[in-house]
Amino acid sequence: MTRVSWQATELTVGELSDRSGVPPSALRFYERQGLINSRRTAGNQRRYSRDTLRRVAFVRASQRVGIPLATIREVLSLLPEERTPTRQDWARVSECWRDDLNARIKQLEHLRDRLTDCIGCGCLSIDVCTLANPQDALGEQGPGARRLLPPAPVSPSAAAARLIADSTGAHDGAARSGATADGTERATECEVCNI
């Protein structure tokens, strides 16, 4: 592994890969998906700012808990591009997902508990078995494991969205926009958080 100096302000794709543990192909994919950004050298080589390490770690951790890339991209768009995100910037992102993550944790605990019941029952009490579905009665309600999982959360709470909107100045659902380095406009409203 290449040792990256703590003083380095930019990383090559190889250095970023070595330091983050993410293959270069995945980093290029993340860039195409708008999750991370790089600048190009005169020789057309990618250079990533050092704070990209934190963004990559955030993407990987989010993926591990099942958050889709589109949702990750929306929340990352709240972070500033012109400077390294501060603790307050990351706190906004964390607050945006707090309710959603708590709901996911609750779902996982519910699933764990239901599966534990099933493993222990041996179907001796078929009348109360969570998985019993005589004559596929649940098929009329649509696809999915209806009895094992509670309904999935739709989005983070309105309270979290208001908190973030207040801290960022985004109100009334109006999208804020900011100029990117090339002069184009980008929306900074997060559809996930409704801010």
C-alpha positions as CSV (number, residue, x, y, z in Angstrom):
1,M,0.0,0.0,0.0
2,T,1.2,3.5,-0.9
3,R,1.7,5.7,2.1
4,V,0.0,9.0,1.5
5,S,1.5,12.0,3.3
6,W,-0.9,13.7,5.6
7,Q,0.3,16.9,4.0
8,A,-0.9,15.9,0.5
9,T,-3.8,18.0,-0.6
10,E,-4.6,15.9,-3.7
11,L,-4.5,12.2,-4.3
12,T,-4.1,10.2,-7.5
13,V,-6.7,7.5,-8.2
14,G,-4.2,4.9,-7.1
15,E,-3.5,6.7,-3.8
16,L,-7.2,7.2,-3.1
17,S,-7.8,3.5,-3.9
18,D,-4.9,2.4,-1.6
19,R,-6.0,4.7,1.2
20,S,-9.7,4.0,1.0
21,G,-9.6,0.3,0.1
22,V,-11.9,0.9,-2.8
23,P,-10.8,-0.4,-6.3
24,P,-10.0,2.3,-8.9
25,S,-12.9,1.0,-11.0
26,A,-15.3,1.7,-8.2
27,L,-13.9,5.2,-7.7
28,R,-14.4,5.9,-11.4
29,F,-18.0,4.6,-11.1
30,Y,-18.6,6.8,-8.0
31,E,-17.4,9.8,-10.0
32,R,-19.7,8.9,-13.0
33,Q,-22.6,8.7,-10.5
34,G,-21.8,12.1,-9.1
35,L,-20.8,10.9,-5.6
36,I,-17.2,12.2,-5.8
37,N,-15.4,14.7,-8.0
38,S,-11.9,15.1,-9.3
39,R,-10.0,17.5,-11.4
40,R,-7.9,16.6,-14.4
41,T,-4.2,17.3,-14.8
42,A,-2.7,18.5,-18.1
43,G,-2.0,14.8,-18.8
44,N,-5.7,14.1,-18.2
45,Q,-5.1,12.2,-14.9
46,R,-7.6,12.4,-12.1
47,R,-6.7,14.2,-8.9
48,Y,-9.0,14.0,-5.9
49,S,-9.0,16.4,-3.0
50,R,-8.1,14.8,0.3
51,D,-11.6,15.2,1.7
52,T,-12.7,12.7,-0.9
53,L,-11.5,10.0,1.5
54,R,-14.3,10.9,3.9
55,R,-16.9,11.0,1.1
56,V,-15.8,7.5,-0.1
57,A,-16.0,6.2,3.4
58,F,-19.5,7.7,3.8
59,V,-20.6,6.1,0.5
60,R,-19.3,2.7,1.5
61,A,-20.8,2.8,5.0
62,S,-24.1,3.9,3.5
63,Q,-24.1,1.1,0.9
64,R,-23.4,-1.4,3.7
65,V,-26.7,-0.6,5.4
66,G,-28.6,-0.7,2.1
67,I,-29.0,2.9,1.2
68,P,-29.3,3.3,-2.6
69,L,-26.7,5.4,-4.5
70,A,-29.3,7.8,-5.7
71,T,-30.2,8.6,-2.1
72,I,-26.5,8.9,-1.1
73,R,-25.9,11.3,-4.0
74,E,-28.9,13.5,-3.0
75,V,-27.6,13.9,0.6
76,L,-24.0,14.4,-0.5
77,S,-25.2,17.3,-2.7
78,L,-25.9,19.1,0.5
79,L,-22.1,19.2,1.3
80,P,-20.1,22.1,0.0
81,E,-17.9,21.5,-3.1
82,E,-15.7,24.6,-2.7
83,R,-14.3,23.6,0.7
84,T,-13.7,20.6,2.9
85,P,-17.0,19.8,4.8
86,T,-17.0,20.8,8.4
87,R,-18.3,18.9,11.4
88,Q,-21.5,21.0,11.1
89,D,-21.9,20.0,7.5
90,W,-21.6,16.3,8.3
91,A,-23.9,16.7,11.3
92,R,-26.6,18.0,8.9
93,V,-26.2,14.9,6.8
94,S,-26.3,12.7,9.9
95,E,-29.5,14.4,11.2
96,C,-31.1,14.0,7.8
97,W,-30.8,10.2,8.0
98,R,-31.3,9.7,11.7
99,D,-35.0,8.8,11.6
100,D,-34.5,6.6,8.6
101,L,-31.6,4.7,10.1
102,N,-33.5,4.3,13.4
103,A,-36.4,2.8,11.4
104,R,-34.0,0.5,9.6
105,I,-32.6,-0.7,12.9
106,K,-36.1,-1.3,14.2
107,Q,-36.9,-3.3,11.1
108,L,-33.8,-5.4,11.5
109,E,-34.6,-6.1,15.1
110,H,-38.1,-7.0,14.2
111,L,-36.9,-9.4,11.6
112,R,-34.3,-10.9,13.9
113,D,-36.9,-11.5,16.6
114,R,-39.5,-13.0,14.2
115,L,-36.9,-15.3,12.7
116,T,-35.8,-16.4,16.2
117,D,-39.4,-17.3,16.9
118,C,-39.6,-19.3,13.7
119,I,-36.3,-21.2,14.4
120,G,-37.4,-22.0,17.9
121,C,-41.0,-23.1,17.1
122,G,-40.4,-26.1,14.9
123,C,-43.9,-25.3,13.5
124,L,-45.5,-26.9,16.6
125,S,-47.8,-23.9,16.8
126,I,-48.7,-23.6,13.1
127,D,-51.8,-21.5,13.9
128,V,-49.6,-18.6,15.0
129,C,-46.6,-19.2,12.7
130,T,-45.4,-16.0,11.1
131,L,-44.5,-17.8,7.9
132,A,-47.7,-20.0,7.5
133,N,-49.6,-19.0,4.4
134,P,-52.2,-21.7,3.6
135,Q,-53.4,-21.6,0.0
136,D,-51.2,-18.6,-0.6
137,A,-53.8,-16.2,1.0
138,L,-51.2,-13.5,1.2
139,G,-50.5,-13.6,-2.6
140,E,-53.6,-11.4,-3.2
141,Q,-52.0,-8.7,-1.1
142,G,-49.0,-8.5,-3.5
143,P,-45.3,-9.6,-3.5
144,G,-43.0,-9.7,-0.6
145,A,-42.5,-11.0,2.9
146,R,-45.6,-9.4,4.4
147,R,-45.5,-11.0,7.8
148,L,-41.8,-10.9,8.5
149,L,-41.2,-7.2,7.8
150,P,-43.1,-4.2,8.9
151,P,-43.7,-1.6,6.1
152,A,-40.4,0.1,5.0
153,P,-40.0,3.8,6.0
154,V,-40.6,6.2,3.2
155,S,-38.3,9.1,4.2
156,P,-36.7,10.8,7.2
157,S,-39.1,12.7,9.4
158,A,-40.4,16.2,8.7
159,A,-38.8,17.4,11.9
160,A,-35.3,16.4,10.7
161,A,-36.1,18.0,7.3
162,R,-37.1,21.3,9.1
163,L,-34.0,21.2,11.2
164,I,-31.8,20.9,8.1
165,A,-33.8,23.5,6.2
166,D,-33.4,25.9,9.1
167,S,-29.6,25.4,9.3
168,T,-29.1,25.7,5.5
169,G,-31.6,28.5,4.8
170,A,-33.7,26.3,2.5
171,H,-37.4,26.9,3.2
172,D,-40.8,26.3,1.6
173,G,-39.4,23.4,-0.5
174,A,-37.7,25.9,-2.9
175,A,-34.6,24.5,-4.4
176,R,-31.5,26.5,-3.7
177,S,-28.8,26.5,-6.3
178,G,-25.2,27.1,-6.4
179,A,-22.7,27.6,-9.2
180,T,-20.3,24.8,-9.8
181,A,-16.7,25.4,-10.8
182,D,-17.6,25.3,-14.5
183,G,-20.3,28.0,-13.9
184,T,-23.3,25.7,-14.3
185,E,-26.0,25.6,-11.7
186,R,-26.7,22.7,-9.4
187,A,-29.6,22.1,-7.2
188,T,-28.8,21.8,-3.5
189,E,-32.2,20.7,-2.4
190,C,-32.3,17.2,-1.0
191,E,-35.4,15.3,-2.1
192,V,-34.7,12.7,0.5
193,C,-34.9,15.2,3.3
194,N,-37.4,17.4,1.5
195,I,-35.2,20.5,2.0
